[in-house]
């Protein structure tokens, strides 16, 4: 989960703040089974969205954008004569 949060921090270009991963699930219900004569009530769960939410508390899956995606420091150009 931390790896996925790290990928999202880099993807969105976040360079400061701490974030937690948010996962949204979708649940479907219906008759399921190996064939139409052996159906039973069932449910399927899938991940429909993932994202980041800013947080103020460190948790086990909290990522720090400043450590994962630090801002790049610009170098001064030197001229030689």
Secondary structure, 3 states (H helix, E strand, C coil): CHHHHHHHHHHHCCCCCEEEEEEEEEEEEEEECCCCCCCEEEEEEEEEEEEEEECCCCCCCCEEHHHHCCCCCCCCCCCCC
